[in-house]
């Protein structure tokens, strides 16, 4: 059976444009145009499947499993340290 990894990007328009990936602020994406955010997600293997208000819903095949469900697409392996896992800004420097 096909497995899917889902992601939600929320757009916040207040004093510029800000983005949240699965609830986490992505400061590296502040004030980038919408098409650039979509391009960034596409480069990570995500396909947009829906829009719900200010939330853009994405999926990509094969990444979801019991061991990596909810895993960030912005790095290949997650550290075991919960503090290191909490910050997305460092993970997005490769974009």
GIBELDA-V961722 format. One record per residue. D_CENTER is the distance of its C-alpha to the mean C-alpha in Angstrom with 1 decimal. Layout:
D_CENTER ; D_CENTER
This chain:
24.0 ; 20.6 ; 17.6 ; 14.1 ; 10.7 ; 9.0 ; 5.8 ; 6.6 ; 6.1 ; 9.4 ; 11.7 ; 14.5 ; 17.6 ; 19.9 ; 21.6 ; 19.2 ; 15.7 ; 12.9 ; 9.2 ; 7.6 ; 4.1 ; 6.1 ; 9.0 ; 8.5 ; 9.7 ; 8.5 ; 12.1 ; 12.0 ; 10.8 ; 13.7 ; 16.0 ; 14.6 ; 15.6 ; 13.7 ; 14.6 ; 13.0 ; 9.5 ; 10.3 ; 11.8 ; 9.0 ; 6.9 ; 10.5 ; 11.3 ; 8.9 ; 10.8 ; 9.0 ; 11.5 ; 11.4 ; 13.8 ; 14.5 ; 14.6 ; 15.8 ; 17.0 ; 14.4 ; 11.5 ; 10.1 ; 9.7 ; 8.6 ; 10.1 ; 11.2 ; 14.6 ; 15.9 ; 13.3 ; 14.1 ; 17.2 ; 18.8 ; 18.2 ; 14.4 ; 13.2 ; 10.0 ; 9.5 ; 6.6 ; 6.5 ; 7.4 ; 10.8 ; 13.4 ; 15.0 ; 14.5 ; 17.5 ; 19.6 ; 19.9 ; 18.1 ; 18.4 ; 16.8 ; 13.8 ; 13.3 ; 12.4 ; 9.1 ; 11.2 ; 13.1 ; 10.4 ; 9.3 ; 13.0 ; 13.2 ; 11.4
